[in-house]
Amino acid sequence: MSAGEVREVRVPVAPMTAESFAPYGQVFGLGERGTERVMAGTGFRHEGRVTVSTIWNPAGGQVFSQLERHFAVTQGFVQLSGALSVICVAPPTDLDDPSALPRPADLRGFLIDPAQGYLFHRGTWHALDRCVLEAPGATFVIINSDPNPTQLVDYATGESHMHEDLGGAPPPRALAWPGAARCRFTVRA
């Protein structure tokens, strides 16, 4: 590979189950439904104020280069409507070391079961968007925190930034990333 060339890394995709997703977070849902009312808790944790929003992801997103991780929340998602989708993740790395980035080969894709929700462990690396497999797209509820300290990396450009509050002030701080992987990720579900 020549200097500056960006290689393609294919991300393997598997069904999202409690067992397969355990290194990255928690899958939640009611499971078996009987004749009694059931309320099942989750492992959601946060620092700051809880925020609940909706996100529309249009179809597409099978090629991406950016990953992020959150330091103060076990960010959660529940699909409300739309097509089958895939979320791509890598295991959490050392939260105290901004240079502890996942290897491209560590990424895994999970086919989201729309009857379940999921939470990321603190520090789980994940694609910014879900890869929505069919038009027109899908809508998700996102359970988050404010402020939301976040690290964002772009494997294609070799840039890494630390946000004290994603989407808020102050502006992100650039981080050194020697030996950046220079790749894009492709999902084939």
N, CA and C atoms as an extended XYZ file, in Angstrom:
567
Properties=species:S:1:pos:R:3:atomname:S:1:resname:S:1:resid:I:1 pbc="F F F"
N         0.850       -1.177        0.000 N   MET     1
C         0.000        0.000        0.000 CA  MET     1
C         0.887        1.228        0.000 C   MET     1
N         0.624        2.174       -0.899 N   SER     2
C         1.449        3.370       -0.980 CA  SER     2
C         1.044        4.371        0.093 C   SER     2
N         1.944        5.303        0.392 N   ALA     3
C         1.675        6.332        1.400 CA  ALA     3
C         0.433        7.113        0.993 C   ALA     3
N        -0.470        7.329        1.918 N   GLY     4
C        -1.687        8.075        1.671 CA  GLY     4
C        -2.834        7.246        1.118 C   GLY     4
N        -2.565        6.010        0.711 N   GLU     5
C        -3.620        5.145        0.178 CA  GLU     5
C        -4.525        4.682        1.322 C   GLU     5
N        -5.814        4.622        1.029 N   VAL     6
C        -6.807        4.188        2.017 CA  VAL     6
C        -7.311        2.810        1.607 C   VAL     6
N        -7.103        1.810        2.455 N   ARG     7
C        -7.519        0.447        2.119 CA  ARG     7
C        -8.935        0.172        2.629 C   ARG     7
N        -9.555       -0.858        2.066 N   GLU     8
C       -10.897       -1.270        2.470 CA  GLU     8
C       -10.793       -2.414        3.461 C   GLU     8
N       -11.563       -2.322        4.547 N   VAL     9
C       -11.649       -3.389        5.538 CA  VAL     9
C       -13.113       -3.823        5.588 C   VAL     9
N       -13.362       -5.091        5.284 N   ARG    10
C       -14.736       -5.619        5.348 CA  ARG    10
C       -15.072       -5.998        6.784 C   ARG    10
N       -16.237       -5.563        7.222 N   VAL    11
C       -16.685       -5.823        8.593 CA  VAL    11
C       -17.633       -7.013        8.577 C   VAL    11
N       -17.295       -8.097        9.296 N   PRO    12
C       -18.213       -9.242        9.350 CA  PRO    12
C       -19.482       -8.886       10.129 C   PRO    12
N       -20.610       -9.444        9.690 N   VAL    13
C       -21.910       -9.152       10.309 CA  VAL    13
C       -22.521      -10.442       10.836 C   VAL    13
N       -23.072      -10.372       12.060 N   ALA    14
C       -23.748      -11.503       12.700 CA  ALA    14
C       -25.024      -10.984       13.367 C   ALA    14
N       -25.976      -11.860       13.680 N   PRO    15
C       -27.158      -11.419       14.424 CA  PRO    15
C       -26.758      -10.878       15.796 C   PRO    15
N       -27.476       -9.853       16.252 N   MET    16
C       -27.240       -9.297       17.582 CA  MET    16
C       -28.014      -10.133       18.604 C   MET    16
N       -27.279      -10.824       19.464 N   THR    17
C       -27.878      -11.564       20.573 CA  THR    17
C       -27.214      -11.083       21.860 C   THR    17
N       -27.804      -11.428       22.982 N   ALA    18
C       -27.204      -11.050       24.268 CA  ALA    18
C       -25.780      -11.584       24.372 C   ALA    18
N       -25.566      -12.801       23.904 N   GLU    19
C       -24.241      -13.420       24.009 CA  GLU    19
C       -23.247      -12.792       23.040 C   GLU    19
N       -23.638      -12.621       21.775 N   SER    20
C       -22.695      -12.101       20.776 CA  SER    20
C       -22.340      -10.641       21.028 C   SER    20
N       -23.262       -9.875       21.613 N   PHE    21
C       -23.054       -8.440       21.823 CA  PHE    21
C       -22.433       -8.118       23.190 C   PHE    21
N       -22.321       -9.122       24.061 N   ALA    22
C       -21.849       -8.899       25.441 CA  ALA    22
C       -20.516       -8.163       25.553 C   ALA    22
N       -19.504       -8.391       24.701 N   PRO    23
C       -18.251       -7.634       24.839 CA  PRO    23
C       -18.407       -6.133       24.555 C   PRO    23
N       -19.515       -5.739       23.925 N   TYR    24
C       -19.701       -4.360       23.485 CA  TYR    24
C       -20.790       -3.638       24.273 C   TYR    24
N       -21.692       -4.395       24.872 N   GLY    25
C       -22.801       -3.776       25.578 CA  GLY    25
C       -23.852       -4.786       25.973 C   GLY    25
N       -25.075       -4.301       26.087 N   GLN    26
C       -26.187       -5.117       26.572 CA  GLN    26
C       -27.346       -5.031       25.585 C   GLN    26
N       -27.944       -6.169       25.294 N   VAL    27
C       -29.177       -6.226       24.511 CA  VAL    27
C       -30.316       -6.324       25.513 C   VAL    27
N       -31.362       -5.530       25.294 N   PHE    28
C       -32.485       -5.619       26.225 CA  PHE    28
C       -33.803       -5.706       25.476 C   PHE    28
N       -34.743       -6.357       26.110 N   GLY    29
C       -36.087       -6.569       25.593 CA  GLY    29
C       -36.825       -7.421       26.594 C   GLY    29
N       -38.039       -7.739       26.291 N   LEU    30
C       -38.832       -8.489       27.258 CA  LEU    30
C       -38.602       -9.986       27.198 C   LEU    30
N       -38.093      -10.488       26.104 N   GLY    31
C       -37.912      -11.931       26.007 CA  GLY    31
C       -39.258      -12.624       25.955 C   GLY    31
N       -39.388      -13.670       26.751 N   GLU    32
C       -40.655      -14.406       26.770 CA  GLU    32
C       -41.744      -13.571       27.424 C   GLU    32
N       -42.930      -13.630       26.839 N   ARG    33
C       -44.065      -12.886       27.369 CA  ARG    33
C       -45.091      -13.882       27.895 C   ARG    33
N       -45.408      -13.727       29.146 N   GLY    34
C       -46.399      -14.611       29.763 CA  GLY    34
C       -47.705      -13.882       29.983 C   GLY    34
N       -48.426      -14.303       31.018 N   THR    35
C       -49.718      -13.706       31.314 CA  THR    35
C       -49.626      -12.620       32.372 C   THR    35
N       -48.422      -12.405       32.929 N   GLU    36
C       -48.213      -11.380       33.955 CA  GLU    36
C       -47.444      -10.198       33.369 C   GLU    36
N       -47.681       -9.026       33.956 N   ARG    37
C       -46.929       -7.827       33.565 CA  ARG    37
C       -45.451       -8.042       33.888 C   ARG    37
N       -44.571       -7.646       32.963 N   VAL    38
C       -43.133       -7.807       33.151 CA  VAL    38
C       -42.449       -6.465       32.920 C   VAL    38
N       -41.576       -6.071       33.854 N   MET    39
C       -40.741       -4.895       33.656 CA  MET    39
C       -39.300       -5.351       33.821 C   MET    39
N       -38.509       -5.167       32.776 N   ALA    40
C       -37.124       -5.623       32.798 CA  ALA    40
C       -36.206       -4.407       32.826 C   ALA    40
N       -35.288       -4.362       33.760 N   GLY    41
C       -34.335       -3.261       33.858 CA  GLY    41
C       -33.207       -3.401       32.857 C   GLY    41
N       -32.440       -2.342       32.718 N   THR    42
C       -31.259       -2.344       31.847 CA  THR    42
C       -30.066       -1.861       32.664 C   THR    42
N       -28.897       -1.937       32.071 N   GLY    43
C       -27.679       -1.470       32.723 CA  GLY    43
C       -27.343       -0.032       32.372 C   GLY    43
N       -28.327        0.790       31.981 N   PHE    44
C       -28.054        2.176       31.591 CA  PHE    44
C       -27.445        2.942       32.754 C   PHE    44
N       -26.315        3.605       32.478 N   ARG    45
C       -25.628        4.450       33.459 CA  ARG    45
C       -25.228        5.741       32.768 C   ARG    45
N       -25.172        6.826       33.541 N   HIS    46
C       -24.812        8.114       32.942 CA  HIS    46
C       -24.268        9.055       33.997 C   HIS    46
N       -23.592       10.070       33.516 N   GLU    47
C       -23.193       11.209       34.327 CA  GLU    47
C       -23.844       12.420       33.673 C   GLU    47
N       -24.415       13.323       34.462 N   GLY    48
C       -25.085       14.486       33.885 CA  GLY    48
C       -26.563       14.234       33.709 C   GLY    48
N       -27.162       14.979       32.814 N   ARG    49
C       -28.600       14.945       32.561 CA  ARG    49
C       -28.899       13.927       31.473 C   ARG    49
N       -29.918       13.092       31.669 N   VAL    50
C       -30.341       12.128       30.647 CA  VAL    50
C       -31.050       12.883       29.526 C   VAL    50
N       -30.729       12.516       28.288 N   THR    51
C       -31.428       13.067       27.136 CA  THR    51
C       -32.013       11.914       26.327 C   THR    51
N       -33.182       12.153       25.764 N   VAL    52
C       -33.842       11.172       24.901 CA  VAL    52
C       -34.187       11.895       23.603 C   VAL    52
N       -33.709       11.358       22.486 N   SER    53
C       -33.921       11.973       21.179 CA  SER    53
C       -34.293       10.887       20.181 C   SER    53
N       -34.691       11.315       18.995 N   THR    54
C       -34.879       10.376       17.891 CA  THR    54
C       -33.862       10.689       16.798 C   THR    54
N       -33.445        9.650       16.093 N   ILE    55
C       -32.496        9.779       14.996 CA  ILE    55
C       -33.088        9.087       13.779 C   ILE    55
N       -33.108        9.784       12.654 N   TRP    56
C       -33.489        9.186       11.372 CA  TRP    56
C       -32.209        8.850       10.627 C   TRP    56
N       -32.044        7.593       10.257 N   ASN    57
C       -30.921        7.160        9.430 CA  ASN    57
C       -31.476        6.750        8.081 C   ASN    57
N       -31.169        7.498        6.999 N   PRO    58
C       -31.613        7.061        5.676 CA  PRO    58
C       -30.889        5.790        5.256 C   PRO    58
N       -31.440        5.085        4.307 N   ALA    59
C       -30.811        3.859        3.801 CA  ALA    59
C       -29.403        4.174        3.325 C   ALA    59
N       -28.507        3.229        3.515 N   GLY    60
C       -27.117        3.409        3.109 CA  GLY    60
C       -26.189        3.294        4.298 C   GLY    60
N       -25.026        3.885        4.170 N   GLY    61
C       -24.061        3.879        5.261 CA  GLY    61
C       -23.233        2.617        5.334 C   GLY    61
N       -23.187        1.855        4.223 N   GLN    62
C       -22.415        0.615        4.261 CA  GLN    62
C       -20.906        0.850        4.147 C   GLN    62
N       -20.491        2.071        3.859 N   VAL    63
C       -19.077        2.429        3.847 CA  VAL    63
C       -18.899        3.615        4.785 C   VAL    63
N       -17.948        3.497        5.720 N   PHE    64
C       -17.713        4.567        6.686 CA  PHE    64
C       -16.266        4.513        7.144 C   PHE    64
N       -15.806        5.590        7.774 N   SER    65
C       -14.429        5.626        8.270 CA  SER    65
C       -14.324        6.152        9.691 C   SER    65
N       -15.414        6.688       10.244 N   GLN    66
C       -15.351        7.284       11.568 CA  GLN    66
C       -15.924        6.366       12.645 C   GLN    66
N       -15.242        6.364       13.791 N   LEU    67
C       -15.723        5.686       14.993 CA  LEU    67
C       -15.699        6.691       16.136 C   LEU    67
N       -16.558        6.444       17.121 N   GLU    68
C       -16.546        7.271       18.325 CA  GLU    68
C       -16.740        6.389       19.542 C   GLU    68
N       -16.357        6.955       20.714 N   ARG    69
C       -16.627        6.299       21.993 CA  ARG    69
C       -17.023        7.377       22.977 C   ARG    69
N       -17.858        6.986       23.949 N   HIS    70
C       -18.380        7.920       24.948 CA  HIS    70
C       -17.855        7.532       26.320 C   HIS    70
N       -17.519        8.539       27.110 N   PHE    71
C       -16.879        8.320       28.400 CA  PHE    71
C       -17.836        8.375       29.588 C   PHE    71
N       -19.003        8.997       29.436 N   ALA    72
C       -19.861        9.244       30.591 CA  ALA    72
C       -21.247        8.639       30.467 C   ALA    72
N       -21.437        7.732       29.504 N   VAL    73
C       -22.773        7.182       29.306 CA  VAL    73
C       -22.684        5.791       28.681 C   VAL    73
N       -23.635        4.951       29.046 N   THR    74
C       -23.839        3.674       28.361 CA  THR    74
C       -24.947        3.915       27.335 C   THR    74
N       -24.613        4.650       26.295 N   GLN    75
C       -25.558        5.111       25.289 CA  GLN    75
C       -26.465        3.981       24.820 C   GLN    75
N       -27.777        4.274       24.705 N   GLY    76
C       -28.747        3.249       24.336 CA  GLY    76
C       -29.549        3.610       23.109 C   GLY    76
N       -30.025        2.574       22.404 N   PHE    77
C       -30.818        2.746       21.188 CA  PHE    77
C       -31.975        1.759       21.179 C   PHE    77
N       -33.115        2.214       20.649 N   VAL    78
C       -34.276        1.359       20.402 CA  VAL    78
C       -34.802        1.741       19.027 C   VAL    78
N       -34.953        0.753       18.134 N   GLN    79
C       -35.480        1.037       16.802 CA  GLN    79
C       -36.988        1.195       16.891 C   GLN    79
N       -37.494        2.305       16.338 N   LEU    80
C       -38.935        2.563       16.333 CA  LEU    80
C       -39.609        2.081       15.059 C   LEU    80
N       -38.911        2.238       13.929 N   SER    81
C       -39.524        1.889       12.646 CA  SER    81
C       -38.442        1.742       11.585 C   SER    81
N       -38.858        1.182       10.455 N   GLY    82
C       -37.978        1.150        9.304 CA  GLY    82
C       -37.337       -0.194        9.038 C   GLY    82
N       -36.340       -0.141        8.165 N   ALA    83
C       -35.694       -1.330        7.618 CA  ALA    83
C       -34.693       -1.951        8.575 C   ALA    83
N       -34.299       -3.177        8.256 N   LEU    84
C       -33.229       -3.832        9.008 CA  LEU    84
C       -31.966       -2.990        8.935 C   LEU    84
N       -31.213       -2.995       10.040 N   SER    85
C       -30.022       -2.158       10.150 CA  SER    85
C       -28.911       -2.933       10.828 C   SER    85
N       -27.683       -2.452       10.617 N   VAL    86
C       -26.483       -3.028       11.226 CA  VAL    86
C       -25.769       -1.937       11.993 C   VAL    86
N       -25.293       -2.259       13.191 N   ILE    87
C       -24.412       -1.352       13.938 CA  ILE    87
C       -23.036       -2.001       13.987 C   ILE    87
N       -22.004       -1.191       13.738 N   CYS    88
C       -20.626       -1.690       13.749 CA  CYS    88
C       -19.920       -1.185       14.999 C   CYS    88
N       -19.234       -2.104       15.690 N   VAL    89
C       -18.617       -1.795       16.988 CA  VAL    89
C       -17.241       -2.441       17.106 C   VAL    89
N       -16.465       -1.914       18.046 N   ALA    90
C       -15.201       -2.522       18.464 CA  ALA    90
C       -15.170       -2.454       19.989 C   ALA    90
N       -14.459       -3.377       20.641 N   PRO    91
C       -14.456       -3.408       22.105 CA  PRO    91
C       -13.913       -2.118       22.717 C   PRO    91
N       -14.356       -1.799       23.935 N   PRO    92
C       -13.793       -0.636       24.631 CA  PRO    92
C       -12.278       -0.793       24.787 C   PRO    92
N       -11.594        0.334       24.728 N   THR    93
C       -10.162        0.369       25.004 CA  THR    93
C        -9.960        1.230       26.251 C   THR    93
N        -8.734        1.367       26.701 N   ASP    94
C        -8.406        2.096       27.928 CA  ASP    94
C        -8.977        3.517       27.875 C   ASP    94
N        -9.947        3.822       28.749 N   LEU    95
C       -10.590        5.134       28.761 CA  LEU    95
C        -9.632        6.254       29.158 C   LEU    95
N        -8.533        5.921       29.824 N   ASP    96
C        -7.563        6.935       30.243 CA  ASP    96
C        -6.485        7.177       29.200 C   ASP    96
N        -6.530        6.472       28.083 N   ASP    97
C        -5.500        6.580       27.060 CA  ASP    97
C        -6.135        6.892       25.704 C   ASP    97
N        -6.120        8.166       25.270 N   PRO    98
C        -6.735        8.515       23.993 CA  PRO    98
C        -6.024        7.910       22.784 C   PRO    98
N        -4.825        7.375       22.971 N   SER    99
C        -4.147        6.718       21.850 CA  SER    99
C        -4.483        5.226       21.777 C   SER    99
N        -5.284        4.728       22.717 N   ALA   100
C        -5.706        3.323       22.719 CA  ALA   100
C        -6.895        3.175       21.770 C   ALA   100
N        -6.579        2.986       20.499 N   LEU   101
C        -7.606        2.891       19.463 CA  LEU   101
C        -7.753        1.444       19.017 C   LEU   101
N        -8.951        1.060       18.596 N   PRO   102
C        -9.129       -0.322       18.141 CA  PRO   102
C        -8.435       -0.573       16.806 C   PRO   102
N        -7.976       -1.801       16.629 N   ARG   103
C        -7.430       -2.206       15.338 CA  ARG   103
C        -8.601       -2.374       14.361 C   ARG   103
N        -8.408       -2.031       13.105 N   PRO   104
C        -9.497       -2.206       12.137 CA  PRO   104
C       -10.074       -3.620       12.135 C   PRO   104
N        -9.243       -4.622       12.327 N   ALA   105
C        -9.709       -6.014       12.329 CA  ALA   105
C       -10.610       -6.335       13.522 C   ALA   105
N       -10.655       -5.448       14.530 N   ASP   106
C       -11.485       -5.686       15.718 CA  ASP   106
C       -12.949       -5.313       15.512 C   ASP   106
N       -13.288       -4.622       14.408 N   LEU   107
C       -14.670       -4.210       14.182 CA  LEU   107
C       -15.549       -5.400       13.860 C   LEU   107
N       -16.773       -5.359       14.399 N   ARG   108
C       -17.798       -6.369       14.126 CA  ARG   108
C       -19.104       -5.643       13.844 C   ARG   108
N       -19.904       -6.217       12.949 N   GLY   109
C       -21.224       -5.685       12.665 CA  GLY   109
C       -22.288       -6.586       13.263 C   GLY   109
N       -23.365       -5.966       13.738 N   PHE   110
C       -24.475       -6.729       14.317 CA  PHE   110
C       -25.782       -6.299       13.682 C   PHE   110
N       -26.536       -7.285       13.193 N   LEU   111
C       -27.853       -7.054       12.639 CA  LEU   111
C       -28.797       -6.781       13.801 C   LEU   111
N       -29.388       -5.603       13.793 N   ILE   112
C       -30.233       -5.158       14.912 CA  ILE   112
C       -31.603       -5.813       14.804 C   ILE   112
N       -32.039       -6.443       15.884 N   ASP   113
C       -33.389       -6.994       15.978 CA  ASP   113
C       -34.300       -5.847       16.403 C   ASP   113
N       -35.251       -5.408       15.537 N   PRO   114
C       -36.087       -4.264       15.893 CA  PRO   114
C       -36.987       -4.488       17.113 C   PRO   114
N       -37.071       -5.721       17.607 N   ALA   115
C       -37.868       -6.002       18.804 CA  ALA   115
C       -37.053       -5.831       20.080 C   ALA   115
N       -35.786       -5.412       19.948 N   GLN   116
C       -34.897       -5.258       21.110 CA  GLN   116
C       -34.230       -3.900       21.070 C   GLN   116
N       -33.754       -3.474       22.234 N   GLY   117
C       -32.901       -2.305       22.309 CA  GLY   117
C       -31.500       -2.757       22.654 C   GLY   117
N       -30.562       -1.819       22.622 N   TYR   118
C       -29.189       -2.162       23.006 CA  TYR   118
C       -28.507       -0.959       23.629 C   TYR   118
N       -27.569       -1.261       24.524 N   LEU   119
C       -26.736       -0.261       25.192 CA  LEU   119
C       -25.283       -0.565       24.885 C   LEU   119
N       -24.478        0.475       24.683 N   PHE   120
C       -23.035        0.296       24.585 CA  PHE   120
C       -22.423        0.386       25.977 C   PHE   120
N       -21.425       -0.460       26.268 N   HIS   121
C       -20.615       -0.238       27.462 CA  HIS   121
C       -19.926        1.114       27.315 C   HIS   121
N       -19.584        1.755       28.435 N   ARG   122
C       -18.770        2.973       28.350 CA  ARG   122
C       -17.494        2.641       27.598 C   ARG   122
N       -17.142        3.496       26.648 N   GLY   123
C       -15.908        3.314       25.905 CA  GLY   123
C       -15.998        2.399       24.703 C   GLY   123
N       -17.146        1.755       24.455 N   THR   124
C       -17.278        0.926       23.255 CA  THR   124
C       -17.175        1.820       22.026 C   THR   124
N       -16.298        1.447       21.114 N   TRP   125
C       -16.154        2.168       19.862 CA  TRP   125
C       -17.296        1.759       18.935 C   TRP   125
N       -17.879        2.734       18.228 N   HIS   126
C       -18.978        2.397       17.319 CA  HIS   126
C       -19.042        3.383       16.163 C   HIS   126
N       -19.607        2.918       15.049 N   ALA   127
C       -19.856        3.796       13.907 CA  ALA   127
C       -20.843        4.871       14.341 C   ALA   127
N       -20.747        6.031       13.729 N   LEU   128
C       -21.642        7.125       14.087 CA  LEU   128
C       -23.087        6.831       13.713 C   LEU   128
N       -23.288        6.125       12.616 N   ASP   129
C       -24.636        5.807       12.151 CA  ASP   129
C       -24.822        4.308       12.039 C   ASP   129
N       -26.078        3.896       12.007 N   ARG   130
C       -26.391        2.532       11.704 CA  ARG   130
C       -26.379        2.381       10.185 C   ARG   130
N       -26.002        1.226        9.680 N   CYS   131
C       -26.036        0.932        8.241 CA  CYS   131
C       -27.428        0.388        7.945 C   CYS   131
N       -28.280        1.218        7.357 N   VAL   132
C       -29.661        0.827        7.084 CA  VAL   132
C       -29.699        0.131        5.725 C   VAL   132
N       -30.227       -1.089        5.701 N   LEU   133
C       -30.072       -1.976        4.553 CA  LEU   133
C       -31.080       -1.767        3.431 C   LEU   133
N       -32.217       -1.109        3.706 N   GLU   134
C       -33.232       -0.916        2.671 CA  GLU   134
C       -33.848        0.469        2.795 C   GLU   134
N       -34.313        0.992        1.658 N   ALA   135
C       -34.984        2.295        1.640 CA  ALA   135
C       -36.354        2.181        2.315 C   ALA   135
N       -36.849        3.233        2.917 N   PRO   136
C       -36.225        4.547        2.904 CA  PRO   136
C       -35.199        4.757        4.027 C   PRO   136
N       -35.315        4.019        5.135 N   GLY   137
C       -34.394        4.203        6.257 CA  GLY   137
C       -34.993        3.639        7.528 C   GLY   137
N       -34.518        4.124        8.671 N   ALA   138
C       -35.002        3.644        9.969 CA  ALA   138
C       -34.909        4.765       11.004 C   ALA   138
N       -35.816        4.722       11.967 N   THR   139
C       -35.847        5.699       13.058 CA  THR   139
C       -35.498        4.992       14.360 C   THR   139
N       -34.642        5.632       15.164 N   PHE   140
C       -34.200        5.094       16.445 CA  PHE   140
C       -34.411        6.116       17.544 C   PHE   140
N       -34.734        5.638       18.741 N   VAL   141
C       -34.661        6.458       19.945 CA  VAL   141
C       -33.243        6.305       20.479 C   VAL   141
N       -32.619        7.420       20.878 N   ILE   142
C       -31.294        7.379       21.480 CA  ILE   142
C       -31.401        7.926       22.905 C   ILE   142
N       -30.852        7.149       23.841 N   ILE   143
C       -30.817        7.532       25.256 CA  ILE   143
C       -29.373        7.898       25.552 C   ILE   143
N       -29.138        9.138       25.959 N   ASN   144
C       -27.798        9.698       26.028 CA  ASN   144
C       -27.624       10.513       27.299 C   ASN   144
N       -26.539       11.274       27.375 N   SER   145
C       -26.326       12.165       28.514 CA  SER   145
C       -25.816       13.509       28.025 C   SER   145
N       -26.013       14.516       28.848 N   ASP   146
C       -25.542       15.864       28.581 CA  ASP   146
C       -24.905       16.396       29.862 C   ASP   146
N       -23.606       16.681       29.829 N   PRO   147
C       -22.699       16.666       28.694 CA  PRO   147
C       -22.328       15.238       28.288 C   PRO   147
N       -21.731       15.139       27.096 N   ASN   148
C       -21.394       13.839       26.523 CA  ASN   148
C       -19.939       13.850       26.039 C   ASN   148
N       -18.959       13.655       26.954 N   PRO   149
C       -17.564       13.617       26.511 CA  PRO   149
C       -17.336       12.445       25.562 C   PRO   149
N       -16.728       12.745       24.409 N   THR   150
C       -16.633       11.778       23.311 CA  THR   150
C       -15.291       11.914       22.596 C   THR   150
N       -14.737       10.785       22.180 N   GLN   151
C       -13.581       10.789       21.293 CA  GLN   151
C       -14.037       10.306       19.929 C   GLN   151
N       -13.631       11.016       18.892 N   LEU   152
C       -13.989       10.704       17.518 CA  LEU   152
C       -12.709       10.494       16.721 C   LEU   152
N       -12.647        9.397       15.962 N   VAL   153
C       -11.482        9.125       15.111 CA  VAL   153
C       -11.960        8.867       13.684 C   VAL   153
N       -11.131        9.276       12.728 N   ASP   154
C       -11.414        9.031       11.320 CA  ASP   154
C       -10.266        8.205       10.761 C   ASP   154
N       -10.541        6.949       10.468 N   TYR   155
C        -9.505        6.035       10.002 CA  TYR   155
C        -9.019        6.379        8.594 C   TYR   155
N        -9.818        7.074        7.792 N   ALA   156
C        -9.395        7.427        6.433 CA  ALA   156
C        -8.424        8.604        6.437 C   ALA   156
N        -8.667        9.579        7.304 N   THR   157
C        -7.826       10.782        7.329 CA  THR   157
C        -6.719       10.713        8.369 C   THR   157
N        -6.866        9.818        9.362 N   GLY   158
C        -5.885        9.742       10.437 CA  GLY   158
C        -6.074       10.815       11.496 C   GLY   158
N        -7.263       11.438       11.541 N   GLU   159
C        -7.537       12.478       12.524 CA  GLU   159
C        -8.246       11.890       13.744 C   GLU   159
N        -7.937       12.448       14.910 N   SER   160
C        -8.582       12.041       16.157 CA  SER   160
C        -8.857       13.303       16.966 C   SER   160
N       -10.058       13.382       17.538 N   HIS   161
C       -10.452       14.566       18.312 CA  HIS   161
C       -11.144       14.155       19.605 C   HIS   161
N       -10.938       14.949       20.645 N   MET   162
C       -11.604       14.759       21.931 CA  MET   162
C       -12.593       15.908       22.123 C   MET   162
N       -13.844       15.548       22.363 N   HIS   163
C       -14.907       16.530       22.613 CA  HIS   163
C       -15.250       16.493       24.097 C   HIS   163
N       -15.160       17.627       24.773 N   GLU   164
C       -15.610       17.675       26.169 CA  GLU   164
C       -17.110       17.439       26.253 C   GLU   164
N       -17.828       17.924       25.231 N   ASP   165
C       -19.265       17.710       25.125 CA  ASP   165
C       -19.605       17.645       23.646 C   ASP   165
N       -19.897       16.450       23.151 N   LEU   166
C       -20.174       16.273       21.731 CA  LEU   166
C       -21.304       17.208       21.315 C   LEU   166
N       -21.045       18.030       20.336 N   GLY   167
C       -22.051       18.965       19.848 CA  GLY   167
C       -22.122       20.251       20.647 C   GLY   167
N       -21.300       20.388       21.685 N   GLY   168
C       -21.335       21.594       22.504 CA  GLY   168
C       -19.995       22.297       22.507 C   GLY   168
N       -19.863       23.283       23.375 N   ALA   169
C       -18.610       24.026       23.507 CA  ALA   169
C       -17.787       23.388       24.612 C   ALA   169
N       -16.512       23.566       24.648 N   PRO   170
C       -15.659       24.232       23.659 CA  PRO   170
C       -15.432       23.347       22.442 C   PRO   170
N       -14.750       23.896       21.406 N   PRO   171
C       -14.468       23.070       20.223 CA  PRO   171
C       -13.594       21.876       20.580 C   PRO   171
N       -13.628       20.823       19.755 N   PRO   172
C       -12.845       19.622       20.067 CA  PRO   172
C       -11.340       19.895       20.030 C   PRO   172
N       -10.616       19.071       20.780 N   ARG   173
C        -9.160       19.156       20.850 CA  ARG   173
C        -8.586       18.050       19.965 C   ARG   173
N        -7.658       18.434       19.059 N   ALA   174
C        -7.014       17.459       18.178 CA  ALA   174
C        -6.048       16.604       18.986 C   ALA   174
N        -6.002       15.314       18.671 N   LEU   175
C        -5.116       14.367       19.335 CA  LEU   175
C        -4.131       13.788       18.335 C   LEU   175
N        -2.949       13.481       18.795 N   ALA   176
C        -1.950       12.840       17.932 CA  ALA   176
C        -2.363       11.397       17.669 C   ALA   176
N        -2.134       10.940       16.445 N   TRP   177
C        -2.424        9.565       16.076 CA  TRP   177
C        -1.328        9.067       15.153 C   TRP   177
N        -0.155        8.799       15.726 N   PRO   178
C         0.944        8.313       14.883 CA  PRO   178
C         0.624        6.918       14.339 C   PRO   178
N         0.986        6.693       13.089 N   GLY   179
C         0.765        5.368       12.492 CA  GLY   179
C        -0.691        5.056       12.245 C   GLY   179
N        -1.497        6.070       11.898 N   ALA   180
C        -2.921        5.862       11.645 CA  ALA   180
C        -3.140        4.744       10.618 C   ALA   180
N        -4.214        3.993       10.794 N   ALA   181
C        -4.495        2.800        9.984 CA  ALA   181
C        -4.826        3.108        8.527 C   ALA   181
N        -5.377        4.262        8.215 N   ARG   182
C        -5.762        4.682        6.867 CA  ARG   182
C        -6.611        3.637        6.149 C   ARG   182
N        -7.880        3.532        6.593 N   CYS   183
C        -8.796        2.585        5.969 CA  CYS   183
C       -10.219        3.099        6.027 C   CYS   183
N       -11.053        2.462        5.240 N   ARG   184
C       -12.509        2.647        5.307 CA  ARG   184
C       -13.098        1.276        5.572 C   ARG   184
N       -14.233        1.278        6.245 N   PHE   185
C       -14.902        0.024        6.606 CA  PHE   185
C       -16.096       -0.183        5.675 C   PHE   185
N       -16.300       -1.423        5.244 N   THR   186
C       -17.402       -1.778        4.372 CA  THR   186
C       -18.209       -2.893        5.010 C   THR   186
N       -19.535       -2.682        5.042 N   VAL   187
C       -20.457       -3.672        5.610 CA  VAL   187
C       -21.144       -4.383        4.458 C   VAL   187
N       -21.119       -5.706        4.496 N   ARG   188
C       -21.834       -6.530        3.515 CA  ARG   188
C       -22.720       -7.491        4.300 C   ARG   188
N       -23.991       -7.125        4.433 N   ALA   189
C       -24.903       -7.965        5.218 CA  ALA   189
C       -25.695       -8.892        4.331 C   ALA   189
